[in-house]
Amino acid sequence: MNQLTLKNLSYRWIVTKLPALFFVVILMACKTNQGAVEVDDGLILATETHLAEIDSSMIKALIATEELAIKSYQPSEKKDFDILHTELDLAFDYLNQSVIGTAILTIKPFFYAQNELTLDAQDFELGEIFFSQKGDLESLRYQYDDQKIRIQLPRQLTRKDTFQITFDYTAFPERNAGEGSAAITDTKGLYFIDPLDTVADKPTMIWTQGETAHNSKWFPTIDSPNEKFTQLIKLTVLDSLISIGNGELIRQENLGNGLRKDYWELKLPHSPYLAAFAIGDFGKVTAQWEDVPLGYFVEKGYEKGAEKVFKNTPEMIGFFSELLGVKYPWPKYDQIVVRDFVSGAMENTTASIFMEELRLTEREAIDSEWDYIIAHELFHQWFGDYVTTESWANITLNEGFANYSEFLWNEYKYGADEAKLKLIAETENYFAEAETKQVELVRFEYENAEDLFDSHSYSKGGAILHMLREYLGAEAFYAGLNDYLEEHAFDNVEVNDLRIAFEKVSGEDLNWFFNQWFLDKGHPDINFKVDYSDPSNVLITVSQLQDLSTTPLYQFPLEVSWYEGSKRNSKRFMITRASQEIALENGSPVNLVLIDEEKNLLAKKSIKMSPDQMREQFRSSIFGIARYEALDSLMAWEATTELESILPAALEDQFWSIRESALSILQGRPEWLADTPELERRVVGMAVNDTKNSVRAGALDVLSAYGPDKHYTTFLNLVNDSSYLVAGSALMGLVTVTDHKIDSGIIEGFAAENNFRMVIPVADYYITNSILGKGNWFIEKANSISGEGLYFFLGYFSEYFSRFPEEGEMDAVTFLLEKMENDSRNYVRLGAFQGLLSFTEKPEVMKRISEAAAREADAELIMYYQYFLEALKDEN
């Protein structure tokens, strides 16, 4: 980066940060020896002294800004010591939810001689600490402030001195635990789940979650990502339980009294936040990839479901190994599904832990769509575990790659269209966040490392990697990744290491790409104007509209494509100016050009297109994502004529998501079926025969909206389909019939189901038909449904008890309040709050809702709660 002089920097600061003072710059540039300037509308007087005072105040403000930036800068952790090996011997006090441990740390000074060692150890009770170098133990003096242990070494030690620190401790993860981030919602590090077995149908478990710096809640370490060590963890467990840890299980020792000690050894180095284990009464499914053993651990009774959910893991490992040219680097890979996890999943080395939403029965797993999260955590075993960010500021080097792996797997396994659909969803996540937050992707100024786990690091990071692949070409891109991984194996990296790897392979200076995408904030806001006045040489004006005082002027490749019959033509242009005109020189006359047809560019794009042109895009494009965009745009524009004309083709499109979207359009306009009997027959055929279960379910939803009585037989035939998606929509269809007298026994036959897709139609039936005596059923289902299904069910739950309070209104309120206050999932807390709004006419309930809302820590939920609670106060 070019260094700016103070004068230039001051000027830049004036124009970008203080536009109201811009006139001062004019005065300074034009002032005469007399200290006055002529302007068109008169004479403005300004003395030299006055100008000097203004300039001095601005310099002071600039200095304050620069000093704050220095103060706010979060560097990579300074390495005074290097932990070479961590050995832990752990037992667990379930009553007090504490960890009883012995730690032996093998350490050496990193470079400079040292006489004091500082270890992270949060909320411990400590005994005596010992030093050993040649066998003899020597007691050491130390200071401890409940966060860090400062140990006085017996003498000054150099980088040639390797020594051990040994001590016993008790760790209390429950103490001083706090809120985490949007990605990781708590900071205990280690979690006891129903430790005293007091919750019905809930297993007792222990599991860990160390990212960012939370593993020092249960073992002493240097809790920074740029530390790496090998480890041996010994876990004392009940002999009826299973433990899973990093690395390999090298020994199991029977201790008697119903206890066993498991020895988990990891011989390859990794960072402290990746150390992990889980303990529980798990069932296990075994699999294999080449010589690497795989295990899928889940609550007993769900093994068949886990076999389906994780079935693609061996193929994924093979695909990623071949793609990267680096074989899976660890000795085994386990995937563990736990209760009450505080994130979606966590990529602990060789032992990824997943949220309970992946705990599915065999039937539920038929419609499992968890490949994306499985791929995400698996890719971390290379990007994050094998090669690790040196600081949280560079977290996108972990998360951006893991996010992009979801695209790569979809592209390989399910095709480019499905991959692009996922990529578009990720970019929309980023754009939604960018409405209120635009920050550099690699950023060293932050209050809390948890703040970095956002849609910039994940979604934008993945989209940028895709743009780089498209720019360099796939072969160079993957060669660059191979160089990056091999050069930095078992080491730590920053963003420049990635850039250098790509430059080394491609032979091209890529500072321009990394500076604008990784090291600056924002994204292009582009307007396109297309001039068709000469159809043989279409002109396109490209204008970048983003605020250049806060966002860079981007250079980027732009693909423009057009069709001559079924033949696709395209050209790529490099955009380097704020406003740039490009000539297509297409030759043959063209009446429609498509800009970024494949949706590779991360940018806000605006272009004027008519509904007829968008229909033409749907009809001509060979890319499912472009056809999807056209259908979606026409639906948003309510372009009825154009939609009707392409709907039959959309229902038969090879891309399932287009078929699903077409059905969604029909569900909102069921009268179109009456006008076109052939369309109705086609929808019935889709409900029975489509290859995608979500499309079959969508077809049933259309028939329910159009004529449930007419299609009663179809619903009855499909209500026992093996897919819950299909069966649930069929059951909802049966519930909505009016002319047929539904045998209540049919509905009651599904009342024992616990899958929310079946439970919700039954609940709807009870509410619509005022079936009393079902209060206990609603409570039971609310306690048995997990994941997103619970969110949807809570609306029916609250409606039933608000309509029929005699069924147990206060029990329902108590349940909802408990969920609102204590559930770890923000969407469940939101659903509980929404349900409680049905009971706000009672002052005591309103008071308890307000008290629970006051304890909420999630910023978005706080805003939501405040909006509705204020509205209720105004009504009252």
N, C-alpha and C positions, 0 to 999 in steps of 0.2 A: 504494500500500500504506500502511495506517495505521501510524504510528510507535508503538512500544510504549515505555513508560517503563522504566527499569532495573528498578524494582520489579515491574512486570507481567511483563517478560521473564524476570526471575529466577524468579518463581512458575511461569511456563509451562515454563521449563527444568527446574524441580524435578519437576513432575508428569509431564512427558513423558520426561525423560532419567534421573531418579533416583527411580523409584517406591518404592524401599525407604526413602527419606527422606520419604515423604509425611506421616508422622506429625508431622514438624516443622512443616509448614504448619498442621496442626490446632492444634498448640500455639501458634503465632504468632497464629492467628485468635482463640483462646479464652483466652489467658493473662490472669490477673488481676494486679492491682497487686502482689500478693505473689509473683508468679512461679510460681504453681501452677495446675493445672487439675483439675477434677473429671471423671472418666469413670465409666462404668457399673461397671467392675470394680475400682475403687479410685482411689488418688491417685497422680498422676505429678508429681514435682517437677522443675522446670527453672528455673535462675536466669537473670536477664537477661544476665549475662556469658556463660553457656554458649550461650544463643541467639544472642548477638552473634557469638560465635566461629564457630558453625555457619553463620550467615548470611554472615560474611566469607569463609569457605572456599568457599561456593557461588558468591559473587560473583567470587572469583578464578578458579574453574573456568570460569565463564561468560565472563569476560574472555579467558581463554586460548582458549576455543572461538571467540570472535568474532575474536580476533587471527589465529588460524589460518585462518579463513575469508577474511580480508583478504589474508593471505599467499598463499593458494591460488588467489585469483581471477585468471583469465586474461583480461585485457581485449582488446578489438580492438587491433590494432597501431597505435601512434601514428604519424601521418603527418607526418614532418618534411620529406620530399621526395616529389615525384610524378614517376615515370618516364613521360614522354610517348611515347617511342618506343624500341624495342629493335631494333638491327641486329646480326645475328650472321653471321659467315663461318666455317663449320665444315668441318673435314676429320677423318678418323678413322684412328687407328693400331690396326689389328686385332690385331697381335701383342701390344701392351701394353694393349689395351682402354682406350684413352684418346682424348680429344677435343682436337683442336688448333684453337683458336678465336681469333677477333678479335671484340671486342665494342665497339660504339659506342652509348652510352646517352645519350639526350636527356632532360634532367632540369631541374626547377626546384624551389626550396623551396616547401613547401605553403602555409604562412602566415607563420610566424615566420622571421626572418633566421637563417641558418645558416652555420657555418664548417667543419663536418666532416660528411662523407657516409659512411654505413655501408651496405655492400652485403653480401648473403648470397652466399657462394661457397665451397662445401664441397669440400675436398681438391683445391685447385688448386695449380699452380706458376705463379707470376706473373713477368712482366717489368716494364718501366717503365710507369707510368700517366700519361696525359696529360689535361690540361684544355684546352678551347677554348671561346671564346664568340664571338669575331669572326674566326675563321679561323686564328689562330695557335695552335700547340700549346705547352703549358707543362707541364713535368714536375712531378709532385706527390709529396710525401712521403706514406707510408702505413704502417700496421701491419697485419699479417695473422696470424691464429691458426689457420689451416686451416678456419675456419668463416665468419669475417666479415672484410671488408676495411674498415679505418677510414682514410678518405682525408682528408688535410688540404687544404681548399680554399685557393686563393691569397688570398682575402679573404672577408669576410662578404658573403653574397649574400642578396638579398631575393626575395620571390615574383614580382617583376617580372623577375628574372634567369633566362633560359633558357640552359643550357650543355650541353656534351657531355663525357663521360668516355670515353676510348678506351684500350684496352690489349689486348695479346696474352696468351694463357694456354694452359695445358694442364690439362684436367680429368681426374680419375681416379675414375670412378664406382665402381670395385670397392673402393676404399679405404674402410674404416670403414663399410661397408654393414651395415645391421642389420635386425632383424625389424620388420615393420610392424604391421598390425592383422588382425582377422578378415576384413576386406574387401580390404585391400591388404597382401600378405604380404612385401614387401621395400621397401627405401628407396634403391636405387641411383640412381633417377631416369632413367638411361639404361642399356640392356642390349644387350650383344653376344651374339648367339645363334650358337653354333658358329662363332666368328670365323675359325678357321683351317681350316674345312671338314674336320674330323677324325671326325665322327660320320656313319655311313652313313645315308642316307635322311633326313637332317636338313638343311634349308636354312640358309644363313648369312643372318642378319638383324641389323638394329639397330632398336630401337624405344624410345620413352620412356614414362615414367609419372610425372607430376609431383605428384600429390596425395599428401600434403598440402603439404609444403614440401620437395620432392625435386628440383624442376627446377634449383635452385641447385647441384645436383651436376654440371650440365653447362653452365650459363651464369650469369653474375653478374646479380643482380637484387635487388629487395626482395621476398623470397619470402613474401608475405602475400596472402590473398584480397582484401583491400580496396585493393590496388594494381591499376591497369589501365593498359594501354598498347597502342599499335599496334605492328606488328613487321614486319621483313623478315629472313628466315632464308635464307642461301645454303648449300647443301649440296653438297660435293664428293663425288661417288659414281663407282663404276665405270660406264662407259657401257652395260654389260649389265644394270644394275639399275634399278629404279624407286624414286623417292622420293615420299612423300605428306606434305604438311605443312598447317599452318593456312592458310586463305585460298585465294588463287589462285596458280597457277603462271604467273608473268608473263614468265619468260625461261629458256632453257636455253642454256648456253655450252659449246661443245666446247673442252676444255683440251688435247687431244692425249694421247698415252700411255695411251689407254684410259680417260680420265677425263672427266667432265662436271660442270658446276656448275648446279644447279637453284635458281631464285630463287622463294621462296614468300612472298607478301605478304598481310598481313591489315590492311586499312585501318580496321577498326572495333576499338575497344579491348576487351581482355579481360584476365583475371587471369593472373599468372605460372604458376600450377599447370596452366593449360589449354594452355600452349604445348606443341607436340608435333610429332613426325614419325616416320615409319617408312621403312626402306630394305630392299629385298629383291628377289628375283626373282619378283615377283608377276604373276599374271594379273589382268586387269581386266574387269569387266562394267560396261557403262555403262547408265544409265537417266536419266530426266528427270522433274521435277515443275515444271510451268509453265516459268519461265525459269531454274530452279535445276538445274544438272547434278549427277548423282549417280554415284558410283563404288563398286563393291564389289570389294575387292582380296583375293585369296586365293592360296595356292600354285598354281602352274600345274598343270593337270589337274583342278582342283576348280571351274573356272568355272561349269559347268552346275549344280553343287550350290549355289554362291553365288547364282546367278540365282534358284533356288527359295527358299533360306533368306531372302534379303533382298527377295523379290518384293513384299512389302506396303509397303515403305518409301515409295514415292510416295503411296500412299493414306493412310498414317499422317501424312505431312507435311501433306497437305491436310486431314485430319480435325482434327489439333491446331491448325492455322492458323485454321480456321473456328471451332472450339470456343472458342479463346482470343480471337478477334478481333484477333490480332496475326500477321501473315504471317511465315513462317519468316524470321528476320532476317539470315541469313548468305548469302554469295555462292555457296556450293556445300556439298555434304555427301558425305563419303567414309566408308566403313566398311571397316576393315582387320582381317583375321584373321591373328594371328601365333602363333608357337610360344612356349611357356613363359611366357605372360603371368602377372603376379603378382596379378591380380584377375579378376573375371568379365569386366569391360569398363570402359572409361574414356571419359568424354564430352568429350575434347579438342575445342576449338572447330572446327567443320567437319570433324573427322577423328577419329571414334570408333574406338578400338582394342578388339578382342574376343579372347577366349581361343580356343585351337585347337579346342575342342569344336564351334565353328561351322564348322569345315573339314570339309565333308561331300561325298561323291560325289552325283551326281544321284539315284541310287537311295536313298541314305541320307536325302537331303533330303525324300523323299516323306513321311516321318514327322517332319519337323522341327517342333519345338515351341519355337522360339527367339523367337517374336514378343514375348514379355514382356521379354526383355533388350534387344531392338532398340528397342522402344517406350521403355524406361527411359532408354537413352542419348540417344535422339532428344529426349525431353521435356526433358532437361537443356539442350539448346541454347537453350531459353527459361529454364528454372528452374535456374540454375547458371552458364550462360555469358552469356546476355543480361542477366539480373538475378542477381547473385551475393551469397551470404552475406558479410557484412562481417567475420565471424569464424568460426572453426571451432565455437565454442559454438552458433552458429545453423545448424549444418550440415543440420538437418532441413528448412530452407527450400530446400535443394538436393535432398536424398535423399528426404524425405517426399513431395515432389511427384513425383519420378521414380518412386518406388514406386507412387504412386496412379495414374500414367499407365498402368500395367499393367492395373489395373482398368478404367480408362476405355476403353482400346483393346479389351479383351475384351468389355466391355459393348456397344460399338458394332459390333464385327465378329462376335462369336460369341454374343452374347446375355447377358442379365442373370444367368442361372444360372451360366454359366461364369465370369463376372466375380465373382460372390459366392463361388464355390469358391476363387478366387485370394485374395480378401479374407480368407476364413476361414483359409486356409493362412498368410497373413501375421500374422493375429492370434495364431494358435497359435505362430508363431515368437516373437512378443513375449512371450506368456504363459510360454513355456519359459524365456526369459531372465529374466523377472521373478521366477521362483522363487528366484533367487539374487542378483538385481540389480534394484533399483528406484531410478531416478534421474530428475531432472527432464529433460524433453525438451530444453529450452534450458538448458544448464548451463555455467557459467563456471569451475567448479572442477574441474580435471583435471590429471593429471600429464603426459599426452601426448595431443596432438590425435588420434592414431590411435585412442585409446580411445573416441572419439565415434562411430566408424563401427560401430554396433551395431544390434540389432533395435529399440531405442528410436527411434533417428534414422530408420531405414528403415521398419520394419513398423508401429510405433505411429504414427509421423508420417503415414503414408499412411492408416491407419484413422481418425485424428482428422480429416483433411481430408474423408474420406467422411462422417463424422458431421456436420461443418459443412455440407456440401452438402445433406444430408437435412434439417437444421434450417432453413437459410435458404431452401431451394428451389433447384433447378438454375439458374434464370434469374438470381437474385441472386448465386449463387455464382460463375458464370462472368463476370458483369459485374464482380464484385469482383476476379477474377483479371485481367481486362482492365485495370482501373484500376491495379492493382499493377504489372503489366508496363509499361504506358505511362508511369506516373509515375516509374518507376525504371529505365528503359531504359539499358543500359550503365553501370549504377551498382551500388552495394552496399546491402544491406538488413539489417535485424534484424527480429525477430518482431513488434515493434510496428508496423512498416510494413505488414505483412500485416493485422494487426487493423484498423488505420485504414482500409485500403482496403475491407474488408468493412463496416465501420461507415459509411463514406461512402456506399456503395451502398445498404445496407439501412436506414439510419436508426436502427439499434439499437446500444446499448452492448453490446459483446461481451467486455468485460473478464472477466466471469464465466467465459466459455468458455475464453479464453486462459489465465487464471490457473490454472484447475484442470487443464487438459490439457497446456499447453505449459510452464508455469512451476512446476508442482508435480509430485510423483512419484506413481506407483501407478495404480490403476484401481479402479472400484467392484467390490465383492464383494456380490452381491445375492441375497437369498433371497426367493422369491415363494411366498405361500400363497394358494390359491384356494378360496373358499367357494361351493360350488354349492347350498347349502341353499335359497336362493330362486333357482330357475333363470331367473326373469325379471329379476333384478337381482344378477348375480354380483359378489361382493366380492373384491377382491384386496388383500392386505397386502404392501407392498414394504418390505423391511428391508435397509439398507446395513450390512454386517458388517465392512468393512475397518477396520484399525487407524487411528483418527482422530488418534493422536499423531504419525503419520508420513505419513498420506494424507488428502487433503481429504474433506469431506462433499460429495458431488457433487450438482449439479442437472442434470437431463437430461430430454429428452423420451422418453416411453415409449409405444410403440404396442401396443395390445391388439386382437386380431382374432378373429373367429369366423365360422362359416359357417351359413347357413340353406339347406340343399340346396346348390346350386351358387353361390349368392350370397354374396359375401364382404362382411363389415361390419368396420369398424375405427374406433377412437377413439384420440386421442393425448392423453396426460396429461403434465403437467410435474411431475416428482418433485423436491422441494425439501427433504425432511426425512429424518432417519435412519430413521424408521418412519412409513409413510404408507399409509392405507387409501383405496382408490379404488373407487367404485361404478360398475359398467359401465352400469347402467340400459338393459339390452339389450332389454327388452320381451318379445319372443318367447323361449320357454324355450331355454336353451343348456346342453349337458353337456360342452363342451370349448372353452376359450379358448386362444389361442396368443399368447404374449408374445414380442415382438420376432421375429415370424415371418420377417421378411426378413433378420434377422441384421445389423442396422445398428449396434448398440450395442457398443462395446468394453467389456466387463465380464465378470467371472466370474459366471455365473448358475446358481442352483440352484432347482429346482422339482420337487415330487413328482408324477410321472406314472406311470401304470400301463402295462404293455405294450399293453393294449387301447387306451388313449388315444393312445399313440404310433403304433399301427397306424392309428387314426382320423386322426391328423395326416398320415400318409402318403397316405391315401385322399382326404382333403379338400383339402389345400393346393394352391393354384395355382402355388406357387413351388418350383422344383426344389431349391433349397438346403434348404427345410424338409422336403421328401420325402427328400432325401439324409440329413439329420440323423436323421429317424425310422428309416430303414433302418440307418444306422450304429449308432444307439442300441440297436435291437433285436438287432443282431448282437453288440454288446458285452455285452448282458444275457443272451445265449444264449436268447432268447425263441423257442424252436423253433416252437411252435404259430402264433404271430403271423407269424413269418418265412415259414413255409410258405404261409400264406394269402395273402400279398401278393407272393410271389416271382414268380408268372407276370406280374403287372402290372408289377413292377420290371424284368423282362426286356424289356418293351415300352415302357418309359418314354421320353418324348421327350428327356430329358436323358441324354446318353451316359454321364455319370459314374455315374448310378444303375444303368444297364444293366451297366456294368463292375463296380460293387460287388456287384450281384446275382450275377454270374458268380463273383466271388471267394468269395461265400458258398457257392455250389454246389461250387466246387473243394474246399472243406473238408468238404462233405457230399455226395459224389458218389452216395451211396446213394439220395438223393432222386430221382435220374433213374430208378432201377430201379422206384421206386414209381409214377412218372408218365411213361409213354412219350411223351406229348405234349410234356412238358418237354424230353426228350432231342431230339426232332425240332426243337423250337424252337432249342435250342442249336446244333445242326448248321446250321440255317438262318442263325443269327447269324454263325457262323464263315465262311460263304460270302458272305453278302449285307449284313452290317451296314455302315452308312455310315462308321463310325469304325474305323480299323485297330486301335486298342488294344482295342476291344471284340471284334473278330474274333479277335485273339490270345488274349484272355481266354477266349473260347468254346473255342478249341483246347486251352487249358490244362485246362479242365473235362473235355473228352473224353479227354485224356491221363490225368487222374486217375481217370476213371470206367471206361474200357475202351479202352485204346490199340489192342488187336488188333481190336476191333469196328469201330473207325473208321480203320483202316489206310489205306483208300482215300481218305478225306477228307484225311489228312495227306499222302499221296502227291500228291494233286491240287493241294495248296496250298503244297508245299515250294518251289516256284519262283515264288511270288507276287511281284509287284513290290515289295510292302512287306516290309522286313526284319522288322518286328514280327510279321507274319503268318507269313512263311517260317520265322523262327526258332522260333516256337511249333510249327509243323508239323514241323520237323526234330526238335525235342525229343520230339514225339509219336512219330515213327518210331523214335527211339533207345530209347524205353521199351517198345516192343512185345516180347512174349515168345513168342507162339505162331507168328507168322510168322518165317521165316528171312530176316533182312534181308540183302540183297545188300550186302556191304561196299563194293562199287564206288559205290553210291548215296551212302554216307557220305563216302567218299574224294573224291567229286565236289565236295564242299563244303569240302574241307580247304584249298583255296587262298584261300578267303574271308578277309577281314580285319575284317569287321564282327563285333563281339563277339556279336551275337545268333545268328550262324551258327557262330562259332568255339566257343562254349560247348557246344552240343550235340555237336559233333565231339569236343571234349575229354572230355565225359561218356562218350561211346561208347568212346573209347580206355581210359579208366580202368575203366569197368564191365566191359569185355571183356578187360582185361589185355593190350592191344595194345602190344607192345614196339617199340623202335626209333623212338619218336616224341619223344625228348628234344629233338632239334634243332627239331622242329616247335613244341614248347611254347616254347622260347626265342625262336624267330622270331616267334611270335604275340605274346608278351609285349613284344617290341620294336616291333611294328607297331600294336597296339591303343592308342588314345588315350582320354582322358577317363574318364567313369564306367565305361565298358566294361572298362577295365584293372582297376579295383577288383574287379569281379565275377569277372574271369578269374583273378586271382591266387589265389583259393581253389582252383580246379581245378589251376592250375599247381603249387602247393605239394603238393597231394594226389598228383599223379602222381609227382613226384620223391621224396616220402617213401615211397610204396609201392614204387617201382622205383628205388632209389638208383643202381643201375648205369647208369642213363640220363643221369647227370650231376648228381648231387646237389649237389656243391660249386659247380658253375657256377650252379645255381639259387639257392643260398644267397647267392652273390656278387651275383647280379642283385637279389635282394630287399633285401640290405643297401644296395646303391647307391640303390635307390628309397627306402628308409626314411630314408636320410641326406640325399639330395640333391634329391628331387623337390619342386617348388614347391607341389604340391597336397597339402593335409593329408589328404584322403581316400585318396590313393594311398599316402602314407606309412603311414597306418593299415592299408590292405590289405596292404602289404608286411610290416608287423609281425605281423599276424594269420597271414600265410603262414609267417613264420619260426618261429612257435610249433610248427610240425610238426617242427622240427629241433633242439629244445632239449635233447634227450637227449645231444647232443654238447657237452661243456664248452667247447670253443673257440668254438662257435657261440653258446652262451649268453653267453659273455664279450663277444663282438662285438655282440650285440644290446643288452646292457646299456650298452656304451660308446656305441652309437648313440642309445639312449634318453636317455642323460645329456646329449646335445647338442641334444635337441629343445627348441624354444622355445614351441610351441603349448601353452597351459595345459591345454586339454581332453585333448590327446594325452598330455601328461605324466602326468595323473591316470590315464588308461587304461593307459599303459605300467606305471606303478608298481603298479597293482592286480594285473595279470597276472604281472609279474615277482616280486612278493612272494609270490603264490600258488605260483608255480613253486619258489621258494626253500623254502617250507614243505613242498612235496611231496618235495623232495630232502633 
